[in-house]
Amino acid sequence: MNEEIIINDEGIEQIALKSYTQSAYLNYSMYVINDRALPNLGDGLKPV
């Protein structure tokens, strides 16, 4: 993803809302798929 992070004089990072939401949604969806939707060997491959 093309993210342009701008740091202002006060040291605060600024990023476009669209870039942030795309990245955050992708990270969350991968978490849900990997940790919640796929069966886990640790619990006997039972779905959650």
Secondary structure, 3 states (H helix, E strand, C coil): CCCCCEECCCCCEECCHHHHHHHHHHHHHHHHHHHHHCCCHHHCCCCC
